[in-house]
Amino acid sequence: MNKRLTFKTGIAAIILLIGSSCSSWLDDNISPNNLSSVPVTQLLPSMLGQFGFAMGGSDLFRYSAIWSQQITAQNGRQTESYSLYNLADSEVNGVWRTTLYAGILADAEEILKRDPATTHPRYFGMAKFIKAFTYSVLVDFWGDIPFSEALQGVSNTQPAIDDDAAVYPQLITLLDQAIVDFKATSGLIAPAADDYVYGGNAAKWIKAANVLKLRMYLKMANVATFNTATISTFITNTPAAEFMESIADDYQQPFVASLSGRMNPAHQFIVSRTDDICSSSTIINLMNAKADPRRMNYFTPAPFSPALYSTPPTGTDGYVGLLPGNGNGGVNNGLSRLHRFVRGAVTTAAASIPAGPTLGVTGLAYDGSAPANILTYAEYNFIRAELALRYSAPVAPKASVEEWYREGITASILDASHPAKPLVAADATAYLDADPDGDTFTNGTLHGTQEEQLRQIIEEKYVANFMVTGEAWCDWRRTGYPLLQLLAPALNPGNNNKVPRSIVYPQQEVDANPKLSQKPNMSVRVFWDTRTTGQE
């Protein structure tokens, strides 16, 4: 089943219900006093919606996707400066304060304050899951953060700054507590339509919590004080059915077609910032080298041919990306653009599609309905492959590291399907069995040294995690893969021409809290970023 083809009426209805009030929710969340009278059935979709929008295309997505070269920028505006490693401390005020702390986390804390005698345990489980996930993102992007004294309102406006290495284990504990809540029985009314991620399905929330734990364990695995045997014990003691088992278990944020403010936020950004975002040659070149079938839904073809949008489509499609950092303040319409996987269905009538070979950002219109992947079955498989390869974690219930690798690729190809360009199991098999470079090893075969196999796993994970906020950047920091195209010194990049390892703190927070010191640059590493070899 392809989750991108399924959109339940109940889910659509609840998004429509809360959609028009999103901005007021954000305003209310800044003042915790306004939340106490809000029913938990409204707090839950507010929390989930804000989290989904933050992870589905916010500033954090743009920073990390540009630095990992999944996308890049042109047109000489703000986004292009990110591709040159420039990020001002004033630019992160909104995402830190309004989106993360005063938005998502404030809603989560309010749910956790509710009376257990009148609130089903699963509400607490979802709040703990989102709280843990959000704080893990804060650590991954910033490092040390307010945690133990955060969200105390006027009683503590200058919270302590917690060491990031001390925060992560507490988030694992929080996820364990969430799983207990998901498994609890109660006669109270459980989440249902107000949970538009999993529709109140506690088993799927348990799967997501366990996969998030594995994601976090993988990041900690190279920290000297972390015992990697913990990972093996966790996998061994957790039933296979409590991990994701198919793409139907993906954590995705759904969006509503053609409804202002409720469409995919990455799509909305592209509409509002015409020509700022374009495809990167780093990911395009990787996919072109393997004739990757996911290209047809990730990117528009270049040179562009309207024949590709006829019924049935004809013509030959190729794909071209921009060399990162080389936007040069202009607009190149000969590049591939982000396509259906990000922007939803094409709504331009075939007769109105402009003739090629170039295609400006306004050449095709979309309905914005594409869901955002946040935590997926494909990623789970790549995590298991790396854990088994590098840290001797169990391969069961599969037979080998390679089986996990192949299943991750298959899941990603199926997940990239779209009604206009379906991808099915046969497409995945053909891709896995292909040998595009003629070296006798197929795309689905792991080969070479452990380091060479790691590179293969991470490169495929990089393609699978296209548009997943932060993870490709995290993987590059951890492993050095994929190999990025380093910027030419003549471009005068910021951060001493080094790929950022964390981001600056918001200046408003630094000014307001003397316990928080600004970083000297964005080369300061988070605690799990211990790699000392390879690209910088």
C-alpha positions in Angstrom: 0.0 0.0 0.0 1.2 3.5 -0.8 0.3 5.9 2.0 0.5 8.8 -0.5 -2.6 7.5 -2.2 -4.7 7.2 1.0 -6.2 10.2 2.7 -9.0 9.3 5.1 -12.0 11.5 5.3 -11.7 11.7 9.1 -8.1 13.0 8.8 -9.0 15.6 6.2 -11.9 16.7 8.3 -9.9 17.3 11.5 -7.2 19.2 9.5 -10.0 21.4 8.1 -11.4 21.9 11.5 -8.2 23.2 13.0 -6.8 24.7 9.8 -8.2 28.2 9.9 -7.1 28.7 13.6 -3.5 27.7 13.2 -2.1 31.2 13.7 -4.3 31.8 16.8 -3.0 28.5 18.3 0.5 29.7 17.9 -0.4 33.0 19.6 -2.2 31.2 22.4 0.7 28.9 23.0 3.0 31.8 23.8 0.9 32.4 26.9 0.5 29.1 28.8 -2.4 30.6 30.8 -4.6 30.4 27.7 -4.2 26.7 27.3 -5.7 25.3 30.5 -9.3 25.5 29.3 -8.7 24.0 25.9 -10.1 20.4 25.5 -7.4 17.8 25.0 -9.2 16.8 21.8 -8.2 20.2 20.4 -4.8 20.3 22.0 -3.7 17.0 20.4 -4.4 18.1 16.7 -2.8 21.5 17.5 0.4 19.8 18.8 0.5 17.3 16.0 -0.2 19.9 13.3 2.5 22.3 14.6 5.0 19.4 14.8 4.1 18.2 11.3 4.5 21.7 9.8 7.8 22.2 11.6 9.2 18.9 10.4 7.5 19.1 7.0 9.1 22.1 5.5 10.1 24.7 8.1 13.3 26.7 8.3 15.0 23.7 9.9 14.2 21.7 6.8 15.7 24.3 4.5 18.9 24.7 6.5 19.6 21.0 6.7 18.4 20.1 3.2 20.6 22.8 1.7 23.7 21.9 3.7 23.3 18.2 2.9 22.8 19.2 -0.7 19.5 17.5 -1.2 18.3 20.8 -2.5 20.1 24.1 -3.2 19.3 27.7 -3.9 19.6 30.5 -6.4 18.1 33.9 -7.1 20.4 35.9 -4.7 18.0 36.0 -1.8 18.0 34.7 1.8 17.9 31.0 0.9 20.9 31.3 -1.4 23.0 32.7 1.5 22.3 29.4 3.4 24.0 27.5 0.6 27.1 29.6 1.3 26.9 28.6 5.0 25.6 32.0 6.2 22.9 32.0 8.8 22.3 35.0 11.0 21.4 34.5 14.7 18.3 36.7 14.1 16.9 34.3 11.6 16.3 31.4 14.0 14.3 33.4 16.6 10.9 32.3 15.2 11.6 28.6 14.8 13.2 28.3 18.3 10.6 30.3 20.2 7.3 30.3 18.5 7.4 27.0 16.6 9.4 24.7 19.0 9.2 25.9 22.5 6.1 28.1 22.7 4.3 26.0 20.1 4.8 22.3 20.0 6.4 21.8 23.4 3.9 24.1 25.2 1.0 22.1 23.8 2.7 18.8 24.8 3.3 20.1 28.4 -0.3 21.2 28.7 -1.5 17.7 27.7 0.8 16.2 30.3 -0.7 18.4 33.0 -4.2 17.0 32.4 -5.9 14.9 35.1 -5.2 11.1 34.5 -8.6 10.4 36.0 -10.3 12.1 33.0 -7.7 11.7 30.2 -6.9 8.5 28.3 -3.3 7.4 28.8 -2.7 7.5 25.0 -3.0 11.3 25.0 -0.1 11.3 27.5 1.8 8.8 25.3 1.4 11.0 22.2 2.5 14.1 24.1 5.6 12.3 25.5 6.5 11.0 22.0 6.2 14.5 20.4 8.1 16.1 23.3 10.9 13.6 23.0 11.1 13.9 19.2 11.1 17.7 19.4 13.8 17.9 22.0 15.9 15.4 19.9 15.6 17.8 17.0 16.7 20.7 19.2 19.8 18.8 20.3 20.6 17.7 16.7 20.5 21.3 15.5 21.8 23.3 18.4 23.5 21.0 20.9 23.1 22.3 24.5 19.6 23.6 25.1 17.1 24.6 27.8 15.5 21.3 28.9 15.2 20.6 32.7 14.0 24.2 33.5 12.3 24.9 30.2 8.7 26.0 29.8 8.3 27.2 33.4 6.7 30.5 32.2 7.2 33.7 34.2 8.4 31.7 37.2 11.7 31.1 35.3 12.4 33.2 32.3 16.1 32.3 32.3 16.2 28.5 32.3 19.4 26.5 32.8 21.2 25.3 29.6 21.4 21.5 29.7 24.3 19.5 28.3 23.1 17.9 25.2 24.8 14.5 26.1 22.6 14.5 29.3 19.4 15.3 27.4 19.4 12.4 25.0 19.2 9.6 27.6 16.2 11.4 29.2 14.4 11.4 25.9 14.9 7.6 25.6 13.3 7.3 29.0 10.4 9.6 27.9 9.8 7.3 24.9 9.8 4.3 27.1 7.1 6.0 29.2 5.2 6.8 26.1 5.1 3.2 25.1 3.8 2.2 28.5 1.0 4.8 28.0 0.2 3.4 24.5 -0.1 -0.1 25.9 -2.3 1.0 28.8 -6.0 0.1 28.9 -8.7 2.5 30.0 -12.4 3.0 29.9 -11.9 6.7 29.0 -12.4 8.0 25.5 -9.2 7.3 23.5 -7.8 9.5 20.7 -9.4 8.7 17.4 -10.2 11.4 14.7 -8.2 14.0 16.7 -5.1 11.8 16.0 -4.7 12.5 12.2 -1.3 10.7 12.1 -2.4 7.2 13.0 -6.1 7.6 13.7 -5.7 6.5 17.3 -3.9 3.2 16.4 -1.7 2.7 19.5 0.3 -0.1 17.9 1.5 2.2 15.2 2.6 4.8 17.8 4.6 2.1 19.6 6.3 1.2 16.3 7.2 4.9 15.7 8.5 5.3 19.3 10.8 2.3 18.9 12.1 3.4 15.6 12.8 6.9 17.0 14.7 5.2 19.8 16.8 3.3 17.3 17.5 6.6 15.3 18.7 8.2 18.6 20.8 5.1 19.6 22.5 5.2 16.2 23.6 8.8 16.7 24.9 7.9 20.2 26.8 4.8 19.0 30.1 6.5 18.4 30.1 8.4 21.7 32.9 7.0 23.8 30.8 6.7 27.0 27.9 4.9 25.2 27.7 1.1 25.5 26.6 -0.2 22.0 25.5 -3.5 23.7 22.5 -1.4 24.8 21.3 -1.4 21.2 21.6 -5.1 20.7 19.7 -5.7 24.0 17.0 -3.3 23.0 16.5 -5.0 19.6 16.6 -8.5 21.1 14.1 -7.7 23.8 11.6 -5.9 21.5 9.2 -8.0 19.5 9.6 -7.5 15.7 6.0 -6.5 15.5 6.7 -3.5 17.7 9.0 -2.0 15.0 7.7 -0.7 11.7 6.8 -3.5 9.3 5.8 -1.7 6.1 5.3 1.8 4.6 1.8 1.7 6.1 3.6 2.4 9.4 5.3 5.6 8.2 4.9 8.6 10.4 3.7 11.1 7.8 2.1 14.6 8.1 -0.9 14.8 5.8 -1.8 18.0 4.0 -4.9 19.2 2.2 -5.0 19.9 -1.5 -5.4 23.5 -2.6 -6.4 24.8 0.8 -4.6 28.0 1.8 -2.4 27.4 4.9 -3.0 23.6 4.9 -0.9 22.6 2.0 2.6 21.1 2.2 4.8 23.9 3.7 7.7 23.2 1.4 5.3 23.6 -1.5 3.9 26.8 0.1 7.5 28.2 0.4 8.2 27.5 -3.3 5.0 29.3 -4.2 5.8 32.3 -2.0 9.5 32.5 -2.9 9.5 31.9 -6.6 12.8 30.5 -7.9 14.6 30.4 -4.6 14.7 26.6 -4.3 16.0 24.2 -7.0 17.5 20.7 -7.3 21.1 20.0 -6.2 23.5 18.3 -8.6 24.7 16.2 -5.6 21.5 14.2 -5.3 20.7 14.4 -9.0 24.1 13.0 -10.0 23.7 10.1 -7.5 20.3 9.2 -8.9 21.2 9.7 -12.5 24.2 7.3 -12.2 21.7 4.6 -11.2 18.8 5.6 -13.5 16.8 5.9 -10.2 13.0 5.6 -10.9 12.3 7.9 -7.9 13.5 10.9 -10.0 10.3 11.0 -11.9 8.3 12.1 -8.8 11.1 13.9 -6.9 12.1 16.2 -9.8 10.8 17.7 -13.0 12.7 16.6 -16.1 15.3 18.8 -17.8 15.4 19.5 -20.6 11.7 19.9 -20.1 9.2 18.4 -22.6 5.5 19.0 -22.4 5.1 15.5 -24.1 6.0 14.0 -20.7 2.6 15.3 -19.4 0.5 14.2 -22.2 -1.9 11.2 -21.9 -0.2 8.7 -22.2 3.2 10.5 -21.6 5.7 10.4 -24.3 9.3 11.7 -24.6 12.5 11.1 -22.8 13.2 12.7 -19.4 16.6 13.7 -18.0 17.4 15.5 -14.8 19.8 18.4 -14.1 20.8 19.9 -10.7 22.6 23.1 -9.8 26.1 22.9 -8.4 25.6 23.9 -4.7 26.7 27.4 -3.9 26.6 28.5 -7.6 23.2 30.2 -7.7 25.2 33.4 -8.6 22.2 35.6 -7.7 20.3 34.7 -10.9 17.7 32.2 -12.0 18.4 29.1 -14.2 15.2 27.8 -15.7 17.1 24.8 -17.2 17.2 23.0 -13.9 15.0 20.2 -12.5 12.5 21.5 -10.0 10.9 19.9 -7.0 8.0 17.8 -8.2 5.0 15.7 -7.1 6.7 14.0 -4.1 7.0 17.4 -2.5 4.3 19.5 -4.1 1.4 17.1 -4.8 -0.6 16.6 -8.0 0.0 18.7 -11.1 -3.0 20.9 -11.6 -2.0 22.6 -14.8 -4.1 21.4 -17.7 -1.9 19.6 -20.3 -2.8 22.1 -23.0 -1.5 24.9 -20.8 1.9 23.5 -19.9 4.5 25.7 -21.5 6.7 24.3 -24.3 10.3 23.2 -23.3 13.1 22.9 -23.0 13.3 25.1 -19.9 10.7 25.3 -17.1 10.4 28.2 -14.7 9.0 27.6 -11.3 5.6 28.8 -12.4 5.5 26.5 -15.4 3.6 23.9 -13.5 1.0 24.4 -10.8 0.4 21.9 -8.0 -2.3 21.2 -5.4 0.2 21.1 -2.4 -1.3 17.8 -1.1 2.0 15.8 -0.8 2.4 14.4 2.7 5.7 15.0 4.5 7.7 12.0 5.6 8.9 12.4 9.2 9.9 8.9 10.3 9.7 6.0 7.8 9.9 2.3 7.4 12.6 2.9 4.7 14.8 4.7 7.2 14.2 2.0 9.8 15.6 -0.6 7.4 18.7 1.5 6.7 19.2 2.1 10.5 19.1 -1.7 11.1 21.5 -2.3 8.2 24.1 0.2 9.7 23.7 -1.0 13.2 24.3 -4.6 12.1 27.2 -3.7 9.9 29.1 -1.4 12.3 28.0 -2.4 15.8 27.2 -6.1 15.6 23.5 -5.5 16.3 21.3 -8.5 15.5 20.2 -8.9 11.9 17.1 -11.1 12.8 14.4 -11.3 11.8 16.2 -10.8 8.4 19.1 -13.0 7.3 21.7 -10.4 6.5 22.7 -6.8 6.5 22.1 -6.8 2.8 18.4 -7.8 3.2 17.8 -4.7 5.4 19.6 -2.6 2.8 17.4 -4.0 0.0 14.2 -3.6 1.9 15.0 0.0 2.7 15.5 0.7 -1.0 12.3 -1.2 -1.9 10.3 0.7 0.7 11.6 4.1 -0.5 10.7 3.4 -4.1 7.2 2.3 -3.2 6.8 5.3 -1.0 7.8 7.6 -3.9 4.9 6.4 -6.0 2.3 8.8 -7.2 -0.9 8.2 -9.2 0.6 10.2 -12.1 3.8 8.1 -12.1 3.1 4.9 -10.2 6.0 2.9 -8.8 5.4 -0.7 -7.9 7.4 -3.7 -6.6 8.6 -4.6 -10.1 10.2 -1.1 -10.3 12.0 -1.8 -7.1 13.2 -5.2 -8.2 14.4 -3.8 -11.5 16.4 -1.1 -9.7 17.9 -3.6 -7.2 19.0 -6.0 -10.0 20.4 -3.3 -12.3 24.2 -2.9 -12.7 24.4 0.6 -14.2 28.2 0.9 -14.0 29.0 -2.6 -15.2 31.1 -3.5 -12.2 29.3 -6.9 -11.7 27.6 -5.5 -8.5 24.0 -4.6 -8.7 22.4 -1.7 -7.0 21.0 -4.1 -4.4 24.4 -5.7 -3.6 26.5 -4.6 -0.7 30.2 -5.1 -1.5 33.7 -4.1 -0.5 35.1 -3.1 2.9 32.9 -2.2 5.8 33.6 1.5 5.0 32.6 1.0 1.4 29.4 -0.8 2.5 28.6 2.0 4.9 28.9 4.5 2.1 26.4 2.5 0.0 23.9 2.3 2.8 24.1 6.0 3.6 23.9 7.1 -0.1 20.7 5.1 -0.5 19.4 6.3 2.8 20.2 9.9 1.6 17.9 9.4 -1.4 15.2 7.7 0.7 15.3 10.5 3.3 14.8 13.2 0.6 12.8 16.0 2.3 13.0 14.4 5.8 14.1 17.3 8.0 17.6 17.0 9.4 18.5 13.4 8.9 20.7 13.6 5.8 22.7 16.4 7.5 22.9 14.3 10.7 24.2 11.3 8.7 26.8 13.4 6.9 28.0 14.7 10.3 28.2 11.2 11.7 29.6 9.3 8.7 31.0 11.7 6.1 28.5 10.4 3.5 27.3 11.2 1.0 30.4 13.0 -0.3 29.3 16.6 -0.7 30.5 19.0 -3.4 32.6 21.4 -1.4 32.3 25.1 -2.2 35.0 26.9 -4.1 36.8 29.5 -2.0 36.1 32.1 -4.6 32.4 32.0 -3.6 33.5 33.5 -0.2 31.4 31.1 1.8 30.7 31.7 5.5 31.7 29.5 8.5 35.3 29.4 7.3 34.1 27.4 4.3 33.2 24.4 6.5 29.8 22.6 6.4 27.9 23.7 9.5 27.9 21.1 12.3 25.2 23.0 14.4 23.3 26.2 14.1 23.6 29.5 16.0 21.4 30.3 18.9 18.6 32.8 18.4 19.8 36.3 19.4 16.7 37.0 21.3 17.3 34.0 23.5 21.0 35.0 24.1 20.0 38.5 25.0 17.3 37.4 27.4 19.1 34.6 29.1 22.7 35.2 30.5 23.1 31.5 31.0 23.2 31.0 27.2 26.4 32.0 25.3 26.4 32.4 21.6 28.6 30.1 19.6 31.8 31.4 17.9 30.7 29.8 14.7 28.6 26.9 13.3 31.5 24.4 13.5 30.7 23.7 17.1 29.6 20.1 17.3 26.7 18.4 19.0 27.7 15.7 21.4 27.2 12.7 19.1 29.2 14.3 16.2 32.6 12.6 16.9 33.8 12.0 13.3 37.4 13.2 12.8 38.1 12.0 9.3 36.7 12.8 5.9 35.1 15.9 4.7 34.7 19.1 6.7 
